[in-house]
C-alpha cells in the first residue's frame, strides 16, 4: 500500500495542479484577448474616421480644381468657406504657392504664411505639411494638404479625439506610402510603425505593448491602437478569483479520477505479476498441420491464466482480457518472457519426439523494441544450443505500424534462425507495400476470413486475394480457425500449405502434444 501511494503521488499532484494552472492561464489569456479586442475596436474607429477625413480632403481638392475663380479672390474664398461649412473634418481651405500659404479661410487679413520644412508628398501626389503653425493659433498645430495650388487645413485631433479607458492607451493614424505618422495621441512611439507590414496584421507586439493595426490600402492610410501589456493584467487577479474556484473543482474531480485509475492500474499490474510468481499462467499448444498429409509440423504456444490456481474458486481468465490488461499496465514484456521460458523448457522434449518441428511464439507490439523479450530469447536460445528453425515468431499488423522501430527485434529473431510470421493478416493496416518492405516468411490468414468459406458470404474473395498476394510474394500461408472439411479442401486446392483449427486439434498441454507426436512418428 505504501508503494501505491508513492507511485500515485505524481499523477495525483499533477491532477490537482494542472486545472488550477490552466485556470490561471485562461485568466491571463482572457485578459490579453480582452485588451486586444478593445484595441481593435479603437483602431477600427480611427481608421473609419481617417478614411472619412481623407475622402472629404480629396473631394474638396477635386472641387477646387474645377473652380475657375482666381486663387485668393473673393469668390474663391467664399466658395471655400461654403465647402468648409458643410464638411465635418475640414477646418479650413486656401491656396499654397511654393511652400507659402498665400491665403486661407482661417487666415483672412493675416497675409501669407510660410510653411516650415519640406512637404511630404504622398503616392497620390498630395503635399503634406504636418504640424504647421498658423498665426491666429500659434500653439495649435494643423495639417495642411495641397495639390495643384489648392490647400485643405485639418485639425489633427479630430480623427483621434475619442474617449479611452486609460491614459497609457495610444492612438495613431499614419500614411502608409511613404510611411509616416500624421496624427497621434498618448505615449505613441514612432518606432512602432516599423512593425507595420501591408496589408496590416490585426496584432503585432513590441517588448512592452500590444499594438493593433488596421489599414486601407485604397486610401493609403493605417490606424493603430496600442496599450502596455501590463495594463491588460491589472485585472488578472479579478479574473483568477472567478476561474480559480472552477479550477479547484476540476482539480478535485480529476484527482479522484486519477486516483481511481491509478489504483486500478496498480492493482491490475499486481494481479498479473502475482500470477506470474505463482505460476498461475500455463502454456497450451495448438498443432499446425500440413494440409496435404495432415501431419503435425508445428504448434502455436498459447498462454492461459487460471487465476487462484489450486483454490476452489479458481477462474480461467480469457486471453483477450489479460493480454489487453498486460499491455495497458506495461506487464506484457514480463508475460512474453514467461512464455519464452516455458517453451524453451519444453522444446527439447518436443524436438526429440519430432525433429524438424517448430513452435510459434506470439509477440505483442510492445515486445518489438531494442533490448526487449526477443533479445532475451536470443540469449536463452543460444545457451541451450537448440537447432535453427525450432521457433517461429508471430507479430501482428499493429506491431509493424512502425517497421523501423520493430526491425532490431526481428533481426535478433533471425539470428537464432527463427522464421517470422504476420498474425491476423488482413484485419489491420497491412498493405502490399508493407509486406514488401519487411522480411517475413509466413502470413497467417485470420479466422474471420476462414469462417466465411462455405457460408456464401462476400468475404470469400478477400481470402482468395490474400492467398494470391502471398503466393506472388513467395510467402508460406497458415490458415487459422479451420473448423470444417469444406474449408480445409478449399484452402488446399488454392495452394495453402498449412492450417490450424478445431478440425485438426484443439490447444493441448505438453503431455498430450508429445503423445500425439509419438503416435504420428509410429505411423
BELMO-V335176 format. One record per residue. PSI is psi in whole degrees, -180 to 180 (NA if undefined). D_LAST is the distance of its C-alpha to the last C-alpha in Angstrom with 2 decimals. Layout:
{{PSI | D_LAST} {PSI | D_LAST}}
//
This chain:
{{-37 | 58.69} {-42 | 60.91} {-37 | 58.28} {-47 | 58.07} {-34 | 61.79} {-47 | 61.71} {-38 | 58.95} {-17 | 60.52} {-39 | 64.04} {-54 | 63.73} {-33 | 62.51} {-42 | 64.94} {-43 | 67.79} {-41 | 66.90} {-33 | 66.66} {-38 | 70.15} {-35 | 71.74} {-48 | 70.29} {-36 | 71.96} {-46 | 75.27} {-39 | 75.06} {-39 | 74.10} {-38 | 77.11} {-39 | 79.43} {-43 | 77.97} {-38 | 78.47} {-43 | 82.03} {-43 | 82.71} {-41 | 81.14} {-41 | 83.15} {-43 | 86.35} {-47 | 85.71} {-37 | 84.85} {-42 | 87.96} {-43 | 90.15} {-41 | 88.65} {-40 | 89.15} {-45 | 92.77} {-36 | 93.43} {-41 | 91.90} {-38 | 94.32} {-46 | 97.23} {-39 | 96.20} {-41 | 95.81} {-41 | 99.32} {-42 | 100.83} {-41 | 99.19} {-46 | 100.49} {-38 | 104.00} {-41 | 103.71} {-45 | 102.75} {-41 | 105.58} {-45 | 108.02} {-39 | 107.04} {-41 | 107.19} {-39 | 110.72} {-50 | 111.68} {-41 | 110.52} {-40 | 112.04} {-44 | 115.37} {-38 | 115.43} {-41 | 114.64} {-41 | 117.56} {-33 | 119.91} {-28 | 118.96} {-14 | 120.27} {119 | 123.55} {-7 | 126.47} {147 | 128.77} {141 | 129.90} {140 | 127.97} {7 | 129.72} {165 | 132.15} {-41 | 133.11} {-40 | 131.11} {-45 | 128.03} {-37 | 128.18} {-40 | 128.77} {-41 | 125.69} {-44 | 123.68} {-38 | 124.92} {-42 | 123.92} {-40 | 120.37} {-40 | 120.04} {-24 | 121.22} {8 | 118.42} {133 | 115.62} {-36 | 113.73} {-9 | 112.63} {129 | 115.63} {-23 | 118.54} {168 | 120.71} {159 | 121.13} {-160 | 123.32} {140 | 123.72} {130 | 122.51} {118 | 124.02} {50 | 122.78} {13 | 121.43} {130 | 124.38} {98 | 124.36} {-42 | 127.60} {161 | 127.84} {165 | 125.74} {-15 | 126.07} {-14 | 125.65} {31 | 128.24} {128 | 131.17} {0 | 134.35} {-13 | 132.51} {177 | 132.46} {150 | 129.63} {119 | 126.85} {129 | 125.13} {122 | 121.38} {142 | 120.05} {168 | 117.28} {133 | 115.45} {153 | 113.76} {134 | 110.02} {123 | 109.18} {172 | 106.21} {-19 | 103.93} {5 | 105.99} {14 | 109.21} {128 | 110.75} {137 | 112.61} {130 | 112.18} {108 | 114.39} {125 | 112.46} {32 | 114.66} {146 | 118.02} {134 | 121.12} {148 | 123.91} {-29 | 127.47} {-16 | 127.67} {73 | 124.66} {-21 | 124.15} {-11 | 121.60} {117 | 119.28} {146 | 117.04} {160 | 116.47} {130 | 114.13} {128 | 115.88} {129 | 114.06} {147 | 115.98} {133 | 115.51} {33 | 118.15} {-10 | 120.86} {145 | 119.99} {149 | 118.75} {137 | 117.05} {129 | 117.39} {138 | 114.72} {125 | 114.65} {-22 | 111.42} {-13 | 110.77} {-31 | 110.69} {-33 | 107.07} {13 | 105.70} {91 | 108.08} {153 | 105.68} {142 | 104.90} {160 | 102.06} {-18 | 100.53} {146 | 101.22} {-21 | 103.69} {-2 | 100.88} {131 | 99.50} {143 | 100.43} {149 | 100.98} {156 | 101.61} {132 | 102.06} {150 | 101.52} {137 | 102.00} {-29 | 98.71} {109 | 100.17} {156 | 101.76} {118 | 100.17} {139 | 102.96} {127 | 103.59} {-23 | 106.50} {142 | 106.56} {159 | 105.24} {137 | 105.56} {-177 | 104.49} {64 | 103.12} {137 | 101.40} {125 | 100.33} {-23 | 100.78} {-22 | 97.80} {-26 | 95.60} {-26 | 96.43} {-19 | 94.35} {-13 | 91.29} {131 | 92.00} {131 | 89.90} {138 | 90.62} {144 | 89.37} {135 | 89.75} {162 | 86.75} {-26 | 87.34} {132 | 87.02} {164 | 87.43} {137 | 87.85} {-175 | 90.03} {-30 | 89.54} {-15 | 91.72} {151 | 92.03} {132 | 90.21} {123 | 91.85} {126 | 91.38} {141 | 92.52} {135 | 93.24} {160 | 94.49} {103 | 95.95} {-34 | 95.59} {-37 | 97.86} {2 | 100.66} {35 | 99.89} {158 | 99.83} {139 | 97.45} {150 | 97.97} {150 | 96.54} {136 | 96.41} {153 | 95.39} {150 | 95.19} {140 | 94.17} {-37 | 90.55} {-30 | 91.87} {-32 | 93.87} {-32 | 90.68} {5 | 89.40} {-31 | 92.59} {11 | 91.18} {-38 | 87.74} {-41 | 88.47} {-40 | 89.33} {-42 | 86.16} {-36 | 84.10} {-30 | 85.73} {-44 | 84.45} {-29 | 80.92} {-44 | 80.23} {-38 | 80.03} {-39 | 77.46} {-39 | 75.57} {-42 | 75.75} {-45 | 74.35} {-37 | 71.53} {-47 | 70.95} {-44 | 70.66} {-46 | 68.30} {-39 | 66.09} {-42 | 66.13} {-41 | 64.98} {-43 | 62.18} {-40 | 61.09} {-45 | 61.29} {-43 | 59.05} {-42 | 56.57} {-43 | 56.59} {-43 | 56.14} {-43 | 53.19} {-46 | 51.64} {-38 | 52.16} {-38 | 50.90} {-45 | 47.75} {-42 | 47.25} {-41 | 47.91} {-44 | 45.39} {-45 | 42.63} {-37 | 43.48} {-39 | 43.75} {-37 | 40.28} {-44 | 38.97} {-40 | 40.90} {0 | 39.66} {41 | 36.02} {-19 | 36.05} {141 | 33.81} {158 | 30.06} {133 | 27.11} {158 | 24.27} {125 | 21.41} {119 | 20.51} {147 | 17.35} {127 | 18.05} {155 | 15.63} {119 | 15.55} {-21 | 17.16} {-40 | 15.92} {-13 | 12.12} {17 | 12.23} {148 | 10.41} {120 | 12.50} {-12 | 14.69} {-179 | 17.50} {147 | 19.43} {127 | 23.10} {121 | 24.99} {126 | 27.21} {139 | 30.15} {155 | 31.43} {115 | 34.71} {94 | 35.43} {134 | 39.16} {34 | 40.75} {130 | 37.51} {-8 | 38.03} {158 | 41.04} {-30 | 41.54} {23 | 42.45} {139 | 39.53} {147 | 38.71} {115 | 35.86} {128 | 37.54} {137 | 36.17} {-39 | 34.91} {-33 | 37.31} {-52 | 40.18} {-26 | 39.60} {-44 | 38.52} {-40 | 41.67} {-40 | 43.70} {-38 | 42.34} {-38 | 43.30} {-36 | 46.75} {1 | 47.46} {18 | 46.14} {-6 | 43.43} {-34 | 40.45} {-37 | 40.27} {-40 | 40.03} {-41 | 37.20} {-43 | 35.33} {-38 | 35.78} {-46 | 34.56} {-43 | 31.27} {-44 | 30.98} {-44 | 31.55} {-42 | 28.87} {-42 | 26.25} {-29 | 27.28} {-36 | 26.94} {-25 | 23.34} {-44 | 22.19} {-43 | 21.82} {-38 | 19.26} {-46 | 17.37} {-30 | 17.47} {-39 | 16.47} {-30 | 13.21} {85 | 12.72} {140 | 15.36} {-7 | 16.91} {153 | 16.53} {155 | 19.94} {134 | 21.97} {140 | 24.89} {134 | 28.23} {134 | 30.94} {134 | 34.44} {156 | 37.69} {-32 | 40.55} {-13 | 42.39} {-18 | 39.71} {65 | 40.45} {163 | 43.50} {140 | 44.61} {37 | 43.79} {-160 | 41.54} {-34 | 38.07} {-39 | 36.38} {-35 | 38.63} {-44 | 37.83} {-41 | 34.08} {-44 | 34.87} {-46 | 36.62} {-41 | 33.90} {-47 | 31.12} {-37 | 33.11} {-28 | 33.86} {-6 | 30.20} {48 | 29.36} {154 | 26.27} {148 | 24.85} {149 | 26.21} {-1 | 24.14} {-15 | 22.78} {149 | 25.07} {136 | 26.24} {123 | 29.69} {124 | 30.48} {153 | 34.17} {166 | 36.02} {-36 | 38.74} {-37 | 41.28} {-16 | 40.36} {16 | 41.10} {-42 | 44.49} {90 | 46.04} {-41 | 43.85} {-38 | 46.07} {-33 | 45.94} {-17 | 42.12} {-42 | 41.79} {-40 | 42.15} {-42 | 39.26} {-39 | 37.02} {-38 | 38.08} {-39 | 37.26} {-41 | 33.70} {-36 | 33.51} {-19 | 34.71} {11 | 31.59} {13 | 29.35} {141 | 28.56} {159 | 28.15} {129 | 30.52} {144 | 29.81} {117 | 32.50} {154 | 31.66} {38 | 33.22} {139 | 34.44} {-5 | 37.22} {-2 | 38.67} {-121 | 41.18} {4 | 43.23} {152 | 40.95} {171 | 42.14} {-40 | 41.27} {-36 | 43.80} {-45 | 42.22} {-36 | 38.74} {-21 | 40.37} {-12 | 42.23} {154 | 39.34} {91 | 36.41} {160 | 33.26} {-30 | 29.82} {142 | 28.44} {133 | 29.97} {117 | 28.60} {125 | 29.95} {149 | 31.49} {-23 | 30.40} {-30 | 33.91} {-35 | 33.34} {-37 | 29.91} {-26 | 31.49} {-17 | 33.97} {121 | 31.53} {-5 | 32.15} {7 | 35.07} {39 | 37.65} {163 | 38.94} {-3 | 40.71} {-14 | 38.33} {-41 | 35.67} {-30 | 37.68} {-43 | 37.47} {-46 | 33.68} {-40 | 33.95} {-42 | 36.54} {-43 | 34.42} {-47 | 31.54} {-39 | 34.05} {-44 | 35.76} {-42 | 32.61} {-37 | 31.66} {-35 | 35.26} {-1 | 35.02} {31 | 31.70} {145 | 29.97} {159 | 26.39} {138 | 26.14} {122 | 24.37} {128 | 25.30} {149 | 25.93} {31 | 26.15} {121 | 24.07} {-12 | 24.34} {156 | 24.27} {-34 | 22.30} {-44 | 25.59} {-44 | 25.71} {-44 | 22.20} {-43 | 23.13} {-46 | 26.55} {-44 | 25.28} {-42 | 22.65} {-23 | 25.37} {14 | 27.70} {8 | 25.57} {128 | 24.38} {-38 | 21.19} {156 | 20.19} {164 | 20.88} {151 | 20.81} {175 | 22.09} {-19 | 21.81} {-34 | 20.04} {-49 | 16.87} {146 | 17.70} {170 | 20.96} {139 | 22.12} {159 | 20.83} {168 | 21.85} {-45 | 20.28} {-40 | 18.83} {-37 | 16.93} {-46 | 15.71} {-40 | 14.54} {-42 | 12.73} {-39 | 10.91} {-39 | 10.10} {-40 | 8.93} {-38 | 6.59} {-41 | 5.40} {-29 | 5.52} {-16 | 3.81} {NA | 0.00}}
//
